């Protein structure tokens, strides 16, 4: 029934790998058996869903990994009230495809639809609506938790608020999430109205992004890290809002085909091969040129609103399948830091300047507005986050390591946070009470930094 | 960000390599056979690099039962390894004439058999991962059998051949294998010797070794000019080497 195999698993960014004993249970009962088996072998356990974490969050060198991707049953869906119960391995893609024909949409989605629901709740992920709707944990109505002791507990809001706080965002370090009940969001159309906003400086970007959250449901900013001097922090912001029931597009696009992502990039490149094109451009001059083009495109397009399907707006990272291959063979890391409102202009400016000084420049930078939330291991702040993608290049890897340490210092100075789902070089917040059975690379890094007394 | 396992790095070139990689923000794991020395090295290095990430593990390469647990403990501590360098090596001086059987077999055990014990594990680990870099410190002495120390030369020659075999075996899996061939380095090995032309400090050697490894070189001398010496020595006819060869 349970037959673990020794395998090498990778982090999504391809920069991290680990050899572990991997379990692939197909039912809740099997998960309990796997946990008991790993305990019997005296191995620590890490959870894995779709393996979409950039860093090493779903890896556990020398230990056990319980891969929950095969638990992909949708257990119950209340079409009237928009409440869905699904197993932990159900992906966000599976979820929206199931509910969109009935006029519902997941309340919070990350930039890719390949993540699993269990993973999303364990990491308490956020979307482009973090400032408005909070992280996904705030929309969880109930969940079933497999405790390390082997017993199963159902936790529901109102009744077990404290219990839920222990689990949501706890990175799987307090127990195994078996299924999740989620309150969905009512949508009247398969489309959202998107309003782009080119910005010429970091200050303008932060100011506009902050102003924009009051009049939109979603907001996100893209920054050109190559731009220096007066143009530092230039980029394009996107705001989107749901359409009201009386809109001309109301009732339209609420089916899967309308939500399909385009098969070609820019109407030209078959998207299956698009990463090859990007790979050819994955050098500093190449990305600099792409960024200039993107900026110009943003300025030409101006601020004219347009409508876009939910999937196309939300799942930018899925536009081009396997785009991470552009960073082959060394992979990429992402450094995302959350910085309080007041400190953001100064901290992000310093972060951009540091990149120029060290010559290690992020190829993709995403800016978001956030608010605080109530989860026990919350990473969020009332402020902004900046997510920076860095390709790993052997010649620059030491400089990148040093740069990340400087980012750590910046983030610590202003009382910010690191986001565990993406981290692989620093150390996020750990849940206050974690079970020794569950180990992760994050715990290891945390213990080290504690030992160093930083 | 990069993570390295150094075997036998409680002094000499290994220790210098540990210092160098810590300075470059790498995460370092040291395997050594002496608890006290490991503690001393930890104290020393964490004093020098308060921000550094260092773990140490007890491992005697001549005792096979200690090798796998230590190697896996190092991997667990680091999360993963990108580079494994075998730095352990001994040379017994003797009187340059008589054979010391115990010393000779220990030389072979540390310099060559121990390397197989560790690097065999590393090879399997990296092969499964489809990436990684293995290196070991050989010696110019492995190029030819010298009358002063047949066992030492033979152990290093065996190591070179073993590494070449690994390199060829792991090539299709994207794993790199480097043979490092130093000349004289002023470590414990040279204590009391005066006939050591061109000897360099361990820190200088570490710099050259790290540079060679960064460039992904498969086999290189430290410093490079020893390649010329090796060229001559290797092609020196047997009847000449026999009579006039170096001690």
Interface residues (C-beta under 8 A of the other chain):
Chain A: X8 X16 X17 X18 X19 X56 X59 X61 X62 X63 X329 X333 X392 X394 X397 X398 X400 X401 X402 X404 X405 X425 X441 X444 X448 X452 X454
Chain B: X1 X2 X24 X25 X26 X46 X50 X51 X53 X72 X75 X76 X77 X78 X79 X80 X125 X128 X129 X130 X131 X174 X214
